[in-house]
Amino acid sequence: QVQLVESGGGLVQPEGSLRLSCAASGIIFSPYAMGWYRQAPGKQRELVATITDGGRTNYADSVKGRFTISRDNAKNTVYLQMNSLKPEDTAVYYCNALLARWGLQSWGQGTQVTVSS
């Protein structure tokens, strides 16, 4: 049974930083592409950042230069380092695991990030 558990969310002031973690279990982690998505109240879920099994990264334009996605295959964990946070980054952040060639995809339960003074 695949399980993705996010942690690291919370309340932070504008221009602050947070580091999200997503620990995976029940899968062979290394072949999966991993991603972070977010959903703000009243809005659709949107892609934040992804990282392939080979380490290639992709970012939404709104977070480029501020957020960094990384993975540690030895720990079955993907991270999202978020710097220079803005109020518009406030959302529930979800971890995603995708093995496209097998049509396998899983989501975490989400972690709340609130950016406010």
C-alpha positions, 0 to 999 in steps of 0.5 A: 500500500502506497503511503505519502506523508507530508510534513513541514508546513506551518505559519510563516511570515512573508519573506520567510522560509519553510522546508516541506518533506514527503516520506514515501512507503510501500513503493520502490521510490527511485523510479518514480517522478515526484512532485509538489502541488498546491491548492488554495481556497477556491482555486484548482490544484496547481503544479508547484515543482516536479523532479524526475527519477533522473533528477531533472526538475521543473517549476511553476513560473510563480515559484522559480528562483524561490523554491527548490525541489530535491529528492533523497532516494536512500531515504525515500523522501522528496523535499521542497525548500521554499524561500522568500515566501509570499502571502499568495503561496498560502495553500495546502501542499500535496506530494505526488508520486507518478510512475507514468509508464505503469499508470501509477499515481499516488497523493499525500494527504496535504500539509497547510502552508500559511504565509501571513504577518 
